[in-house]
């Protein structure tokens, strides 16, 4: 009976810390408005108390409380989306799980893991160096929040995942334009956080480091084509370039909210005006870079490059393949237990969201429309 009373007091304390961490104004404890750091402290305390409650039999006795936790804990954890220590924990757990799939145990032979913080644009991220069981060499990975998941720059709580971003990372991998991509969940139970994990490629060359003859005409045209068809934004000079074999590379991006197919899609593609991503890297050293190469490439060669790329990429089929991947991929929220969640199309759901399916529809429509116009308007 004494233990039950102690756990009830623990529950009351837990709820108070959840309420403080959840308040948009920074939280209120005993009538006093608290600041952001105190709000984060309350969120950490809430997680610690919740762990104690779950390790006891308290929640099995008071089963209705589990529903309260599911409804309130995610919001309380939002302020920890950019907490470096929790991001590190999420990375460690992700790679421990991959290691466990190979060995059947969380720890084992040949397990190595090192991380260092890395600010990736507006997003908090990590550089991870990992050697899993059976691997001879350490592999480098980028581990970063999705675009809306961190508020380290804006100072505002993160918003829910844009699953179009996840889809496009996998799509770019499938067509050879992006690195190998995987996805990981947070340890904080926040429902506005997940992480994008990409395998580092040493052969990536930034766009502004490329000049002719190394820079391929196809690269600058294909970057423009992907930007147009996939409605990509934020393709800055350090986010795009070439792989060592000369093929187009895209390692970071943002999906534009206004995804629609313009009536004049072919005109937009062959327009004389240079796309913004290429204009950003106009050179002043007398050498020919992406901007200069694009400007002097006539419409017909651009069309030929587009036709070849569309045939090679097979975007509509690869979109379906990427979508199926998202429906099937499993991400353990707690690797030492059997509970799993699916990262799928409406965040952490197994049903495609109408927003995502609308995006897929618009991309396919754009691909088919441009392909048709390229065929019917040949010289």
C-alpha positions in Angstrom: 0.0 0.0 0.0 2.8 2.4 0.8 4.5 1.7 -2.5 1.2 2.3 -4.3 0.9 5.7 -2.6 4.5 6.5 -3.5 3.8 5.7 -7.1 0.6 7.8 -7.1 2.7 10.7 -5.9 5.2 9.9 -8.7 2.3 10.0 -11.2 1.2 13.4 -9.9 4.7 14.7 -10.2 5.0 13.3 -13.7 1.7 15.0 -14.9 2.9 18.3 -13.5 6.2 18.1 -15.4 4.3 17.1 -18.6 2.0 20.1 -18.2 4.9 22.5 -17.7 6.9 21.1 -20.6 3.8 21.2 -22.9 2.9 24.8 -22.4 3.5 27.0 -25.5 4.3 29.9 -23.2 7.2 28.0 -21.6 5.2 26.1 -18.9 3.8 27.1 -15.5 4.7 25.6 -12.2 3.0 26.8 -9.0 1.7 29.8 -10.9 5.1 31.0 -12.2 5.9 31.1 -16.0 9.1 29.2 -16.7 11.7 29.8 -19.4 12.7 27.5 -22.2 15.6 25.8 -20.3 13.4 25.1 -17.4 10.8 23.8 -19.8 13.3 21.4 -21.2 14.4 20.3 -17.7 10.7 19.5 -17.0 10.5 17.4 -20.1 13.6 15.5 -19.2 12.2 14.9 -15.7 8.9 13.7 -17.1 10.7 11.1 -19.2 12.7 9.9 -16.2 9.6 9.6 -14.1 7.7 7.8 -16.9 10.5 5.3 -17.1 10.2 4.6 -13.4 6.4 4.2 -13.7 6.7 1.9 -16.7 9.3 -0.3 -14.9 6.9 -0.7 -12.0 3.5 -2.4 -12.2 1.7 0.9 -11.7 0.4 1.3 -15.3 -0.9 -2.3 -15.4 -3.0 -1.5 -12.3 -4.1 2.0 -13.5 -4.4 1.1 -17.2 -6.5 4.2 -18.0 -3.3 6.3 -17.4 -1.7 4.8 -20.4 -4.1 6.6 -22.6 -3.3 9.9 -20.9 0.4 9.3 -21.6 -0.2 8.6 -25.3 -2.2 11.8 -25.6 0.1 14.1 -23.7 3.7 12.9 -23.6 4.5 13.6 -27.3 3.7 17.3 -26.9 5.8 17.5 -23.7 8.7 16.0 -25.6 8.7 18.4 -28.5 11.0 20.9 -26.7 13.6 18.1 -26.7 13.7 17.7 -30.5 16.9 19.7 -30.8 18.5 18.4 -27.6 21.9 17.1 -28.6 22.1 14.4 -26.0 18.8 12.9 -27.1 19.7 13.1 -30.7 22.9 11.2 -29.9 20.9 8.6 -28.0 18.6 8.2 -31.0 21.6 7.7 -33.3 23.2 5.1 -30.9 19.9 3.2 -30.7 19.5 3.2 -34.4 22.9 1.7 -35.1 22.6 -0.7 -32.1 19.5 -2.0 -33.7 21.3 -2.6 -37.0 24.1 -4.3 -35.1 21.6 -6.4 -33.2 20.0 -7.6 -36.4 23.4 -9.1 -37.4 24.5 -10.5 -34.0 21.3 -11.2 -32.1 22.5 -9.0 -29.3 22.7 -5.2 -28.7 26.5 -5.3 -27.9 29.0 -7.6 -29.5 32.2 -8.1 -31.4 33.2 -5.3 -33.9 30.7 -2.8 -32.5 32.2 0.7 -32.9 30.3 4.0 -32.6 31.4 7.6 -32.5 29.5 10.8 -33.1 30.2 14.5 -33.4 27.7 17.4 -33.7 27.3 19.0 -37.1 25.0 21.9 -37.9 23.5 21.1 -41.2 22.0 24.3 -42.5 19.1 25.1 -40.2 19.0 21.5 -38.8 20.9 19.9 -36.0 22.7 16.8 -37.0 25.5 14.4 -36.3 28.3 12.8 -38.2 28.4 9.2 -37.1 31.3 6.8 -37.6 30.1 3.2 -37.2 31.5 -0.3 -37.7 28.8 -3.0 -37.3 29.4 -6.7 -36.8 31.0 -8.2 -39.9 32.3 -5.0 -41.3 36.0 -4.4 -41.8 36.0 -0.7 -42.1 34.3 2.2 -40.2 31.5 3.8 -42.3 30.5 7.4 -42.0 26.9 8.6 -41.9 25.0 11.8 -41.7 22.3 11.7 -39.0 20.0 14.8 -39.1 16.5 15.9 -38.2 13.9 16.3 -40.9 13.4 19.9 -42.1 10.5 20.7 -39.6 11.7 18.6 -36.7 14.3 20.8 -35.0 13.8 24.3 -33.7 17.4 25.1 -32.8 17.4 28.0 -35.3 13.8 29.3 -35.3 13.4 28.8 -31.5 9.9 27.4 -32.2 8.8 23.8 -31.5 9.2 21.4 -34.4 6.2 20.5 -36.6 5.2 17.1 -37.8 7.3 15.3 -40.4 6.8 16.1 -44.1 6.8 12.5 -45.4 7.3 13.7 -48.9 10.8 14.5 -47.8 11.3 10.9 -46.7 9.9 9.6 -50.0 12.2 11.8 -52.1 15.3 10.7 -50.2 14.5 7.1 -51.0 13.5 8.0 -54.6 16.8 9.7 -55.2 18.7 6.7 -53.9 16.7 4.4 -56.2 17.6 6.5 -59.3 21.2 6.8 -58.4 21.1 10.6 -57.6 21.1 10.3 -53.8 23.0 8.5 -51.1 21.7 5.3 -49.4 19.0 6.6 -47.0 17.5 5.2 -43.9 15.3 6.7 -41.2 15.3 6.6 -37.4 12.9 7.5 -34.6 13.6 9.7 -31.5 14.0 8.3 -27.9 11.9 11.1 -26.5 8.5 9.9 -27.7 8.0 13.2 -29.6 5.7 12.7 -32.6 7.2 15.6 -34.4 10.7 14.2 -34.6 12.4 11.6 -36.8 15.8 11.5 -38.3 17.2 11.0 -41.8 20.3 8.8 -42.0 22.4 8.9 -45.1 25.5 7.0 -45.9 28.4 9.3 -46.5 30.0 9.1 -50.0 33.6 10.3 -50.3 33.1 10.8 -54.0 30.6 13.7 -53.7 31.8 16.9 -55.4 30.0 20.1 -54.6 28.6 22.0 -57.5 30.6 25.1 -56.9 33.8 23.0 -56.8 33.1 21.8 -60.4 34.3 23.4 -63.6 34.5 22.2 -67.1 35.6 19.8 -68.4 34.9 17.8 -65.2 31.5 19.3 -64.8 29.0 17.5 -67.0 26.4 19.3 -69.1 24.0 16.5 -68.1 24.5 17.3 -64.4 23.3 20.9 -64.6 20.4 20.0 -66.8 19.3 17.1 -64.6 19.5 19.2 -61.5 17.1 21.6 -63.1 14.9 18.7 -64.2 14.7 17.1 -60.8 14.0 20.5 -59.2 11.1 21.0 -61.6 9.5 17.5 -61.5 9.9 16.8 -57.8 9.2 20.4 -56.7 12.4 20.7 -54.8 13.7 23.8 -53.1 16.9 24.7 -51.2 19.1 23.1 -53.7 22.1 25.1 -52.8 25.6 24.7 -54.2 26.7 22.5 -51.3 23.6 20.3 -51.6 24.0 19.2 -55.2 26.8 18.3 -57.5 28.3 15.1 -59.0 29.4 11.7 -57.8 32.9 10.6 -58.7 31.6 8.8 -61.9 30.2 12.1 -63.2 26.5 11.4 -62.4 24.2 13.9 -60.9 24.1 14.0 -57.0 21.6 15.5 -54.6 22.4 15.2 -50.9 19.9 17.7 -49.3 16.8 19.5 -50.3 13.4 20.8 -49.3 10.1 19.9 -50.9 8.1 22.9 -51.9 4.6 23.1 -50.4 3.2 24.3 -53.8 3.5 21.1 -55.7 1.6 21.4 -59.0 2.2 20.8 -62.7 2.5 24.0 -64.7 0.6 24.1 -68.0 3.8 25.2 -69.7 6.1 22.6 -68.2 8.2 22.2 -71.3 8.7 26.0 -71.6 9.7 26.2 -68.0 12.2 23.4 -68.6 13.9 25.0 -71.6 13.5 28.6 -70.5 16.6 30.7 -71.1 16.6 32.0 -67.6 19.0 30.0 -65.4 17.4 28.1 -62.5 18.2 29.8 -59.1 20.2 26.8 -57.9 22.6 27.3 -60.8 22.6 31.0 -60.7 23.8 30.9 -57.1 27.1 29.5 -58.3 28.0 32.0 -61.0 31.8 32.2 -61.0 33.9 35.3 -61.0 37.3 33.6 -61.6 37.0 33.4 -65.4 36.3 29.6 -65.3 33.1 28.0 -66.6 31.0 26.5 -63.9 27.3 25.4 -63.6 25.7 28.8 -64.3 27.9 29.5 -67.4 27.5 25.9 -68.7 23.7 26.0 -68.4 23.4 29.4 -70.1 25.3 28.3 -73.2 23.5 25.0 -73.5 20.8 25.4 -76.2 17.2 24.1 -75.8 17.7 21.0 -78.1 20.6 19.5 -76.1 18.6 20.2 -72.9 15.7 18.2 -74.3 17.9 15.3 -75.3 19.4 15.1 -71.9 15.9 15.2 -70.3 14.6 12.4 -72.5 17.6 10.3 -71.7 17.3 11.0 -68.0 13.6 10.3 -67.9 14.1 7.0 -69.6 17.0 6.0 -67.3 15.3 7.1 -64.1 11.8 5.6 -64.8 10.5 8.0 -62.1 6.9 6.7 -62.0 7.9 3.2 -61.3 10.6 4.2 -58.8 8.1 6.4 -57.0 5.9 3.4 -56.5 8.9 1.4 -55.3 9.8 4.2 -52.8 6.3 4.3 -51.6 6.2 0.5 -51.0 9.5 0.8 -49.1 8.0 3.3 -46.7 5.0 1.1 -46.1 7.2 -1.9 -45.2 10.1 -0.4 -43.4 10.2 -1.2 -39.6 11.8 1.1 -37.1 12.1 -0.2 -33.5 11.3 2.4 -31.0 12.9 0.3 -28.3 15.3 -2.3 -29.7 15.4 -4.4 -26.5 11.7 -4.9 -26.6 9.4 -6.2 -29.3 7.3 -3.0 -29.7 7.7 -1.5 -33.2 6.3 1.3 -35.2 6.1 1.8 -38.9 7.4 4.9 -40.5 5.0 5.4 -43.3 3.0 7.9 -45.2 1.2 9.9 -42.6 4.1 10.1 -40.2 4.0 6.9 -38.1 1.1 5.2 -39.8 0.5 2.5 -42.3 -2.1 4.3 -44.4 -1.0 6.7 -47.2 -2.0 10.2 -46.4 -4.0 12.2 -48.9 -1.3 14.9 -48.9 1.4 12.4 -49.9 -0.7 10.7 -52.5 -1.6 14.1 -54.0 2.2 14.8 -54.2 2.9 11.4 -55.9 0.0 12.1 -58.3 1.4 15.5 -59.2 4.9 14.2 -59.8 3.7 11.4 -62.0 1.5 13.9 -63.9 4.4 16.2 -64.5 6.7 13.3 -65.6 4.1 12.1 -68.1 3.3 15.6 -69.4 6.9 16.5 -69.9 7.7 13.1 -71.5 4.8 13.5 -73.9 5.7 17.0 -74.9 9.3 16.0 -75.5 8.1 13.3 -77.8 5.5 15.2 -79.7 7.5 18.4 -80.2 10.6 16.9 -81.6 12.2 18.9 -84.4 
